[in-house]
C-alpha cells in the first residue's frame, strides 16, 4: 500500500501516541461484515426450500383412507357406515 506511509505520517503529526494498526480498504471491511450475512441468507433459503418440498409432499395422498371421528361425521350429515373420502 503506497498510500500507507503518508497516512501514518499524517496521523503521527496529529498525535504521536496513536498507532495505525491493521489498515484495510473499505471493500475489505464490507466484505468481512457481509460474510456472515451471506451464509445466513443461504441457510434461510435452503430451509425455506426444504419447507416447500415437505409441504408439497405432505399435501399429496399417501394412500391411507382418512376417517372422520363420530362427532364430526354426525355434524357433517355423513352416514356412519361410509368412510370419509380418501385423497
C-alpha beads as a LAMMPS data file, in Angstrom:
LAMMPS data file: protein, C-alpha beads

87 atoms
86 bonds

1 atom types
1 bond types

-500.0 500.0 xlo xhi
-500.0 500.0 ylo yhi
-500.0 500.0 zlo zhi

Masses

1 110.0

Atoms # bond

1 1 1 0.000 0.000 0.000
2 1 1 1.787 3.054 -1.242
3 1 1 -0.644 5.426 0.472
4 1 1 0.010 3.958 3.875
5 1 1 3.241 5.852 4.575
6 1 1 1.719 9.349 4.123
7 1 1 -1.263 8.345 6.241
8 1 1 0.980 7.105 9.038
9 1 1 2.998 10.309 8.841
10 1 1 -0.136 12.449 8.974
11 1 1 -1.560 10.526 11.957
12 1 1 1.827 10.773 13.683
13 1 1 1.859 14.534 13.067
14 1 1 -1.595 14.889 14.615
15 1 1 -0.939 12.719 17.657
16 1 1 2.258 10.741 18.121
17 1 1 0.649 8.391 20.660
18 1 1 -1.771 6.976 18.059
19 1 1 -0.775 3.958 16.019
20 1 1 -2.094 2.885 12.640
21 1 1 -2.763 -0.809 13.188
22 1 1 -4.053 -3.240 10.566
23 1 1 -5.046 -0.814 7.828
24 1 1 -7.665 -2.191 5.424
25 1 1 -9.615 -0.895 2.500
26 1 1 -13.310 -0.183 2.907
27 1 1 -14.073 -3.011 0.464
28 1 1 -12.306 -5.460 2.795
29 1 1 -14.235 -4.164 5.812
30 1 1 -17.575 -4.528 3.995
31 1 1 -16.695 -7.984 2.652
32 1 1 -15.821 -9.210 6.166
33 1 1 -19.096 -7.852 7.508
34 1 1 -21.143 -9.455 4.739
35 1 1 -19.622 -12.941 5.045
36 1 1 -21.847 -13.977 7.963
37 1 1 -24.933 -12.427 6.380
38 1 1 -24.390 -14.321 3.137
39 1 1 -24.180 -17.638 4.992
40 1 1 -27.318 -16.860 6.974
41 1 1 -29.179 -15.908 3.799
42 1 1 -28.092 -19.123 2.084
43 1 1 -29.199 -21.244 5.057
44 1 1 -32.544 -19.434 5.244
45 1 1 -33.132 -20.110 1.544
46 1 1 -32.166 -23.769 1.898
47 1 1 -34.550 -24.349 4.809
48 1 1 -37.324 -22.431 3.043
49 1 1 -36.892 -24.681 0.025
50 1 1 -36.981 -27.745 2.247
51 1 1 -40.186 -26.463 3.871
52 1 1 -41.811 -26.041 0.447
53 1 1 -40.804 -29.563 -0.577
54 1 1 -42.108 -31.061 2.674
55 1 1 -45.372 -29.138 2.345
56 1 1 -45.809 -30.374 -1.224
57 1 1 -45.123 -33.976 -0.236
58 1 1 -47.373 -33.722 2.809
59 1 1 -50.284 -32.422 0.758
60 1 1 -50.183 -35.437 -1.577
61 1 1 -52.306 -38.500 -0.898
62 1 1 -50.394 -41.204 0.914
63 1 1 -52.952 -43.915 0.116
64 1 1 -54.322 -44.196 3.665
65 1 1 -58.072 -43.569 3.863
66 1 1 -58.952 -40.621 6.016
67 1 1 -61.519 -41.250 8.713
68 1 1 -63.612 -38.638 10.428
69 1 1 -64.492 -39.036 14.077
70 1 1 -68.067 -39.785 15.054
71 1 1 -68.882 -36.268 16.211
72 1 1 -67.610 -34.700 13.041
73 1 1 -69.315 -37.356 10.946
74 1 1 -72.656 -36.683 12.621
75 1 1 -72.251 -32.936 12.224
76 1 1 -71.445 -33.301 8.537
77 1 1 -74.517 -35.494 7.914
78 1 1 -72.437 -38.374 6.606
79 1 1 -73.844 -41.831 7.373
80 1 1 -71.921 -43.990 9.882
81 1 1 -71.208 -46.859 7.513
82 1 1 -69.466 -44.765 4.900
83 1 1 -65.826 -43.746 5.476
84 1 1 -64.569 -40.290 4.707
85 1 1 -63.240 -39.640 1.249
86 1 1 -59.647 -40.523 0.575
87 1 1 -57.248 -38.092 -1.052

Bonds

1 1 1 2
2 1 2 3
3 1 3 4
4 1 4 5
5 1 5 6
6 1 6 7
7 1 7 8
8 1 8 9
9 1 9 10
10 1 10 11
11 1 11 12
12 1 12 13
13 1 13 14
14 1 14 15
15 1 15 16
16 1 16 17
17 1 17 18
18 1 18 19
19 1 19 20
20 1 20 21
21 1 21 22
22 1 22 23
23 1 23 24
24 1 24 25
25 1 25 26
26 1 26 27
27 1 27 28
28 1 28 29
29 1 29 30
30 1 30 31
31 1 31 32
32 1 32 33
33 1 33 34
34 1 34 35
35 1 35 36
36 1 36 37
37 1 37 38
38 1 38 39
39 1 39 40
40 1 40 41
41 1 41 42
42 1 42 43
43 1 43 44
44 1 44 45
45 1 45 46
46 1 46 47
47 1 47 48
48 1 48 49
49 1 49 50
50 1 50 51
51 1 51 52
52 1 52 53
53 1 53 54
54 1 54 55
55 1 55 56
56 1 56 57
57 1 57 58
58 1 58 59
59 1 59 60
60 1 60 61
61 1 61 62
62 1 62 63
63 1 63 64
64 1 64 65
65 1 65 66
66 1 66 67
67 1 67 68
68 1 68 69
69 1 69 70
70 1 70 71
71 1 71 72
72 1 72 73
73 1 73 74
74 1 74 75
75 1 75 76
76 1 76 77
77 1 77 78
78 1 78 79
79 1 79 80
80 1 80 81
81 1 81 82
82 1 82 83
83 1 83 84
84 1 84 85
85 1 85 86
86 1 86 87
